[in-house]
Structure formats: structure tokens, C-alpha cells
């Protein structure tokens, strides 16, 4: 019987899936504890099922067992449905419980079916990958696992696990794993951010240190937290994003190595997160960053990153591994899974560089990118490397040194304002000048804000949010006032030749490839304003500039010819 068949069989019961799996594992736990001499004969599993089964007695037996076994106490606290379970259901689950061949579902799977399990549950493969990245040799010491909902890590290691989080239901799951699956988990019900409970023996301030820490905290939360200042490692202020708070707690307990999963945004967001990345790199704590595939997590379209911390790091380089490639993935039913977890671990252990997959990057180079850790900055294709090599023969200059750059702002509609075009990337002309747009807005054109952000002749627009890399250049004569949508950066030059030259460079294959490298995020791709200001462009000679301006006008001619030919084709179709 496969897992799907088993779940289909459970669906025929008068219980929801989570309740049925709970009771199935409780029967297995009961069968195991019944082997102990300390359990009275009339409370034992076999004794019950050898009698005339009456479901009303099951709850009474569990209550008696709860005096000595906490798993029964925790189950009864959750199992309001137990009174409603009929004899047929108990007998049905009994047949599964006594089948020693049936190992197709794990205790941790209950969390995936539990109705109130609103919080991300790491898959078994993520747990396996995290543990294998962490373990080094035959170490048998405890692994500390804070914040994580679920215990997929326990299936990849026999090491003792000390788990700590605020979800009381996990205490029940822990007890089941320890009994049914011979687990070795100690569970602490506590909010470790508010009041860490694991202190060094004899100390009220020092946190207990672990050689190995692994954590998969809740994801997609923009909550901020005030933490007890005596446990803060870096920032002088206490008001932190929740992601940094989780990370700091992991660092506080780590003596050697840690693996922590974070939303991909922590690798590129500005503000506090950028400062935190700078701290990790400058302190030489970050050993590797592994980009997990998008939509890899069941029940959530999340993009996540594994940060690997090593407090005994020997080099000043960080290994970046991009797992978004099909090289590592295959499809199992409707979801994506890893082909081979060990192959990924081997790349990390060997600190191996592979084209398009992994790269060893110095702290100095990361600093050049303002501590942005987006995987696309560092793991690049062979084609992009060749294009970048082409640029090596040019002297390069930052865009902000030859132009004014600002991100366009939102303008609200005004009843008594003036009509202007609001240009979005869909309005950008595919060649030549952009002269108007489809959307007309009525705004206050007498404000200082409008005077700063209104478009001028030869302004270059670069789409930097959502649609990435589209480029426009504003017409030399503006017939009607124009502004740009929030998706665009406005790049303004002192002379029109430089505007045309940069416009053509940004549109080129190499310009587009370099812009793509600066892109962060998948749900809403974007390029930070700071990256556009620091974008390096070649200092072309006057002869080269003249050629690029000529190409600009030649492109207009070619697209005009395309338009004429497309008109002829339409005419042919019409005559038919």
C-alpha cells in the first residue's frame, strides 16, 4: 500500500485526515508502551482488542495511561473527537496499527494535515539537507532547533535534538516521535525571543552554547520585535525585523556551526537587513548561502535561502549555491523534489565551484555589491561571464557619476489638477523616442513634487520593478506633460548624446544581462535604486558614441520598415 492509498483509506472514516492519523499513531504508541511491565494488564493494547471492543472504554483507558505517559495526556487535550469514534473506525485503524510493514507515513506528517497548522512545515528533504549540511564526522552531540514547527530533521540524524518553540501541539508530536519512531527529542514550550530558557549552567545571563544549531523559523512575516537587550549581539537599537531576531537568537546559541532558513528577501533588502548582512560578512561568519528553488515548499509559494554559519571559518570566502537549476530537481506527482540531497551536500563540503551552479566569492567582492547576497550576483552563466570579459577592455564609470538618478514616485489623482501621461513599461517604444502613453492622470502640476519628477526631453527610463530591464528615452519635444510610474527609474543627462548612448547600452545584450544579474526576488522582481546608481557603464570614445547614435536612428528605420511590412502582411490576409 502506498501513501496515497493509505490516505484514501483513511478518508472513508468519519474523521478528518489529521484526526485519523493522530488516532492511528496513538494506537501504535499504545501497542509499544503495552510491552512495559509497569502497565496494568487490563490497560494493555492486546487485552483491549481481544475483548468485545466498546469505543466508550477507549477514552477511559487513555485517561488511566495518561497518569504515567504524557503522550496520552497531550492527546486527550487535543482529541475532542475521541468520544465520537465508532467501533468500526477503531477496528479499521487497528488493522493498520498492527501491520509492521506499514511505514509509509511519519508522525511529522500529522502537522501537514492539522487544520490549525497555519505555520510553515519544512519537508523531510529540507530537514535532511539542513542536517547533512550541519553534521561533520561522527559527532553525537545535541542539535539545538529553535522556532521550527515540525521535526523533519529528526529523520536525518540520530543526534539528540533540543527543540524550542511556542506551539504546544509540537509537544504531542515530539512524544509520539520518541515512542513510535524511537526519536530522541527534548521539547521546550517557550518563546525563546522574549525569554531564552537555555542558559549556561549556573548562569542567569549566558546562553547555553551548541556546536550545532538548525532552525527553520516561520516565514513571510514583517513583524518587528523588541528583544531583551542583554541577548542582542549586534544592533544598538532593539526594534528588529522578526527575521533578524530569529537569526540573532541562533547566533547567540551557536559555538561552531548553524543552518538557518530565511525568506529570500533577507539576502537583498535594504535597511536593517543590509546592516545585518554587512555584520555577518565583516565578522566572517557566513560560510555558505544556498538558494532553494521557488515554490518548493508544500502549501506555500515561498522562495527561501539557507544561511550556513561557521564560527570557525578558515577563509575569507563565501560559497554560493543556486539550487533553482533543473540539475537538482525532479517532479514527484505534483510537487518538485531534489533528485539527490547528497549531491548538494558534496558541493558544500568540497567548497566546489561549478559553472552556473556554485561560486566561491571573497568578502571583498561581496562588499563591492554593498553586501547584497542575491545569488544572481555571484553564480553566473558562461555567456554572462564572456559578456563581462568583453567589458574588461573599457574604462567603467558609475551611472550616478554621469547622470542624475531618482526612483519615480506615486502621484495621487486630483479633482482640479491637470491631465498628464503616466508612462508604464508597457508604453515604452521598442525603438526610438517614447512620446506618449495610454494612461492619463489628473494631478497637481504646481507642486514641488511634480517639478522634481516630471519628465524632460531625453530622460531615460529604466523599468526596475515587476517588468525588469525595459528602457525608454523621452522625445526631444514633449507635446503633453508626462510622469513615470513607480516601476521606473528616471535617469537624466546633461546632453542628449550621452542619453542616447546609455539608452543603447542598457538595451544591448550585455546591458540586459548585467541588469538581470542585479535583479532580486521572484514574486516581485526588482532592482534597488542603489544598484542602478552604482551600475557600471563604459566610458566610450567620441567615435564610439557617434556610432551608437547612428545605430539609434538606424534602429528606428528598421522598426519603421517592420511596421510597413506587417501592414502589407495584414493587407494580404485581408484580401484573402
N, C-alpha and C positions, 0 to 999 in steps of 0.2 A: 504494500500500500504506500502510495506517495503522499506527500504533504497535502497536496490539493485534494486527494481522495479523502484523507483524514478530516480535513476541514469541511468538506461536503457532507461527510457522515455526521459531524457534529451539528451542522446546520439543520438537520432533521429533528433535533431535540427542541423541547420547549424552553430553551435557554439561549441567550445570545452567545456569540462565539467566545468572548472573553470569559464569561461565567462558566461555560462548558469546559474550557481549557483549564481554568482555575480548579474546578472540581476534579478533573482528570488527574492533575498533578497532586492534588490533595490526597486522592486515593493511593497514588504511588507513594507519597510520603508516609501515609498511614501504614501501608504494607511494609515499608522499611523499618519504621520505629517499632512495629509489632514484633520484630525479631529480638527486641531487647527483653531481658528477663524482668526488668523493672515494670513492664506494662502488664497490668492485670489481664488474666485470660479472657474475661468477658468483654474487654475493650479492644481485643486484637482483631486485625483485618480478617483473617481466615475464619475466626469464630463467628463474626457477624455474617459473612456470606455463606456459611454453612447452615445458618438458621433460616427460618422463614423471614425474609427481609421485609422490614417495615420502615419506610423512609422517615417516619417521625422520630425513630430512635437514633438516627444518624447524628442529628444536631446534639442530642444528649451525650452521645459518645465523644463527639468532638469537644464538648464543654469539659468533660472529665479529663480528656487528654491535654487540654489547654493548661491545666494546672502544672504540668511538667514540661510541656513542649510549646514554646511561644508561637510556633507557626500556626497552631490551631487557634490560639487566641487572636492572632492577627487576621486569620481567615474569617473567623466568626464576626469580627468587627466590620469586615467588608461585605460578607455574604448574606445580605438580607434576603436573597433569593432561595436560600437553602430550604426554608420551610415549604416552598412551592415545588421542590424537586420530587418528581414521582418515582415509583419503584422501577418503572421501565427505564427511565433515564439513568438511575443508579446502576442497574444491571448492564445497560449498554456501555457505560463508561468503565465498569468493572472489567469487561472483556478486553478493553484497550489497556487498562492499567496492569493486567497480569501478563500481557504479551511482551516478553523481553526483547522481541525483535523490533518493537515499535520505538525507534529513536529518531523519528523524522521531525520532531518539533521540540524546541527547547523552552525552558521556563521563561527565559528572557522574552520570548515571543508573545507572552501574555500582554506585555506593555503595548505591543503594536495593535492589539485589538481592544484594549481597555478604552471605554468611552471617554473617561476623564483624562486620558493621557494626551494633554494638549502640547506637550513639550517634546522636542526632537529626540528620537530614539536612534542612536548610531547602529548601523548594520553590523552583522557579525564580521564582514570583511574589513570594515573600518576599524573595528576593535582589534582584529588580528593584525592589521597593518600597524596600528599605533603601538601595540605591544612589541611586535618584532623590531620596530624601529628603536624601541626603548631598551630592550634586553641586550645585554652584552656578556657573552660567555655563559657560564653555568651559575650565574647569580641567583640566590634563593631568597634574597631579602624582600621585604614587603614593598608593594607598589601602592602609593597613595593616589586616590582617584576622587578628587572633589568635583561637585556640581553635576556630574554626569548622570543622566536619567537612563538607567539600564546597565546591564553588566555583560555586554558582548565581549569585553576584554577578558573576562574570566575564562572564556572558552579557548583562549590562545596561550594561556600560561598557567602553570601550577603554582606560581608565586602567590603568597598570601596577599590579599587586597584589603586595604582600608578605604572604604568608600564613605563620603560625607556629602549629604545634600538635604534639602528641605522637604522632600517628597516622602511622606510617611509610608505610602504604598510600597516603596522600594525596600522597606524593612521586611515586608512579607515576601517579596520576590527574593531577597537575599536568603531568608530562612529556607525557602523552597530549593534554591540552587544548592545550598550547603547540604541539605538532606538528600534530595533526589539525584543531584548531579555531582555529589562529592566535592562541592565547592569549598573555597577557603576564604570567605569574605566576612569582614567585620564591618557592620553598617552603623554609622553615627548620624542620627537625625538632628541636623543643626544648620543654621545659616552661617557658614564659615566667613562670609564677608562682614557680617555685623559683629560677631564674637567668635574668633577662631578658638576651637576647643582643644586642638592637639598642640600642647606645649611641651617644651623640653622638661624632663623630669626634674622637679624641684624648682622650676622657674614659673613665674606668672606672666612673664613678658616674652621670653624667647620661644619661637615656634619650633616644633619638632622638625628635624631635617630628615629628608628621604633621599636616597640615591636615585630613586626613580619615581617620577610623578607623571600621570597621564590624565588628561581632562578633556571632555567634550561638552563644554558649557551650553546652556540654552542659546539659540541663535535668533537673529533678526529682532533684537531689542535695542532701542535707542535710549533706554533708561539711563539715568545718571545716579550715582550713589555717593553718599558721604561715608567714608570708611574711618574707622578708628585710626587716628594719625600715627600711633606707635607701630602700626604694621605696614605703613606706606614706605615703599623703597625709593621712589624717585621724585615725584612732583611735590612742590611745596604746597600747592592747594589740594584740598581733599575732595573737591567735586569732580568726579571722574566719570567717563563713559563706563557703562557696565562691562564692556569687553575688556577694557584696560584693568578694571577692578578684578575681574576673574584672573587675568594674566598675572597681575601683581601678586595675587594670593598664591598662584602656582610657583612663581619665582621665590616667594618668601619661604616656602617649604622645601625647595629644591637644593640639595647639596651637590648633585652631579648633573643629572640629565632629566629633561622633561619633554613631553609631546603634548601640545595643546592645539585643539581645533578652533579656528576663529572664522567669522564671516570674512569673505574676501575683501570687504571694504577696509578692514584694518590694515591691509597691505598698501593702501594708496590714499586714504582720506587725509585731509589736511587738519590743522589744529592740533588738539591734544594727541590724536593718534600719530601724527607726523613726529611730534616731540618724543613720543614713546618709542617709535621705530628708531629714531636717532639714538636714544638711550641704549637700546638693545645692540645696535651696531657699534657704537663707541665703546661700550663695555665688553665688546667681542663675545656676546652671549649667544648670538644666533648662529647655529651650525648649519641648518638647512631650512628651506622653505619649500613645501610640496603643494602644488596647486591641484586640488581634487577636481574631477570632472563636474560640469554643471548638471543639475537635475539628477544627481547620483543618489540622493537621499530619498527614501520612500516617503511619500505623503507630503513632500515639500520641495518646491523648485528653488533650491538654495545652492549658492556657489560658495565653497569653503576652502580654507587653506590650513595645512598642518605646519605649525611652527615647531622646530626642534631646537631646544635649548641645551647647551653643553657648557657647564661652568668650568670644565677642564679643557676647553678648546685650545688646540696647539697652533693653529694657523690663523691668519687674518682674512680668510676667505669663507664665503658662504656658498653652499651648494643649492642651486635652484633646480627643481624637477617639475616638469609640466606633464601631468597625467591626463590632460584633455585629449591627447592623441589617441587615435584608434589602435595604436600599437598595443595599448594596455587593456583595451575594453572589448567586451563581447556582450551579446544580448542573451539574457536568460528569461524566457517568457516575455513579459512586457517591460522589464527593467534592465538597466545596464549593470554589469558587474565586472570586476577585474578578472582578466584571464589568469594571472599568476601573481599573487601577492609577493612571493619570494623574489621574483624578478625585479620588483620595485625596491625591495629591501636591499638587494645586491648592489643596485646603483648607489644607494645611500652609503652602505658600508664601505664600498670601494672608492667612494668620492669620485665617481666616474663621470666624465664629460662625454655626452653623445649628442651629435648634431640634431637640433630640433627637439631634444628631449631634456637634456640637463646641461648645466653650465656652472663652473666654479668662478665666483666673482669676488674680487678684492673689496675690502671695506672702502678703499679709496674710490673705486668706481661707483659703489653704491652712494657715496657722499656726493659725487658729481650729479647724480639723479635726485638730489635733495632727499635721500633716504626713502624714496619711493620703491616699494618692493614688488610692484606688479611684475608678474612672471614674463610678460611680453617684452620687458625692457632687456632681459638678460638671456633668455632662451630664444634664439633667433634661427631662422631658416638659412640654408645655404645661399639662397637667392638674395636675402636681405644683407647677409654678410658681404656678398660680392658688390651689392649696390653701395654699401658703406665704404668698402675699399675704394670704390670709384671716387668718393668724396675726399679721400685722403690726399689727393693731389691739389686740393683747393685750400686756400685760407678760409676759415669759417668764422662767422660772427653771430652773436646772439641777435635774434629778431628785435628784441627790445632796444638794442643799441642803434638801430636804423629806423625805427618806427614807433609811433605811439600805439599801445595795445590796451583795449579795455573790453570786458565782457558786457554785452548789451543787457539792458535792464527791462523789466516788465513795466509797461505803461497801461494804466487803467483808463477805461472809457470815460469820457466827459460829455455831458449833455450839450454844453455850449462851446465845445472845442472845435478844432479844425481837422479835416479829413487828411490822413496820411496813409501811405502804403506801409504795411508791416511785412517785411520780407522774411520768409522762412526758407530753409534749404530747398524745398520743392520749387521755389521761384527762381533759383539761381540759373542763369543762362548756361547752356552747355558749352558755349564758346562766345567770346567777346563780352560786351558790356551787358549788365543787367539794368533794365530801365524802369521796371515797374513790378508789381506783384498782384496776387489775386485777392489778398485780404486788405480791406480798408478799415482803419480805426479812427475814431474821433477822440482826440486827446488835447491836452493843454499845451499848445506850442509856444506859450510865453514864459514857461518855467525854465529855471536854470538847468534842470534835468534834461529837458528836451534839447537845449542848446549844446549840452555835452554829448548827447547820444544821437543827434540827428545825423544822417548820412551825408557825406560830402562827395563830390566828384573824385573818382579814383580811389575811394576807400575799398580795401579788400576785406571780404567777409569770409570767415572760415567756420564751418559748422563743427561744433565741438561737443555736442550733447545729442544723444539719440542717433541721428544720422551723422556719421563721423567722416570728415575729410572733404566734403563738398566745398567748392571755392567759387566766389563771385567777385567781380570787380564792378563798381558802380559807374554808370555812364558819365561821360565828361560834361553832359548837360542834363540837369535834373529838372524834369517837367513838373513833377509833383513831389512834395516833401516825402521823405522815406525814413523809416527806422528799421532796425533789425530785431528779429525775435530773440528770445532769451537763449536760443540754441547756438547763437553765433558770437564769435569774437570779431571785434572791429579793429582792423589794422590800418593805420593812417600814415602816409609817407609825405615827405616834403615835396617830392617831384614825381610826376606821373610815370617816368621811365622806370624808377625803382618799384613803383606799384605794379606795373605790368610784369617786370622781371620776377618779382616774388610770387605774383599770381601764377605765372607759368611754371615756376619751380615747384610750388605747392601742388599743382595739378599733375606734375610729371610722375612717372613710375616710382622714382626714388623718393620724391616728396610724399607721395601717398603711403609708401611702405614705412617711412620714418614716422609719419603721423599715426599709422596703425600701431606702431611699436609703443607710442605714448598713451594708447587707449587703455582705460581701466574700466572694469565692470562688464557684466554681460546683460543683465536685465535692463540697465540704462547705461550704455557705453558713454564715456565722456573723457575729455582731455582737460586737465586742470589748467587754469589761466597761467599759473607759474611755469608750467611746462611749455606753453606756447611762447611766453616771453623769453624763455631760455632756449627755444628751438634754434638750432644752428643752421644758418644758410650760407652758401658760398659767396665770397666776395668776387663777383665776376668782373672781367676786364670790360672796358668800354666796347671793344669789338664783340665780345660775347653778349653783352647787353643789347647791342644793336641787332644781333642775330635773333635773340629771344623776342624782341619787339616785332621783328619781321615775322617770326613764327606765330606770334599772337594774331596778327592780321591775316596771315595765310590760313590759320585755323578757322577764322570767321568765313573766309572764302570757301573753304572746303565744306563747312556745315551748310552754308547757303546753297552750295551745289547739291548736297544731300537732300536738303528740303525740296529743291527743284525736282530732283529725280523721284523722290517719294510722291510728289504731286503728280508726276507723269504716270507712276505706277497706279495711283488711285484712279487716274483717268482711264487707264487700260481696263481696270476692274469694272469701272462704271459703264464703259462701252460694251463689255461682255454682257 
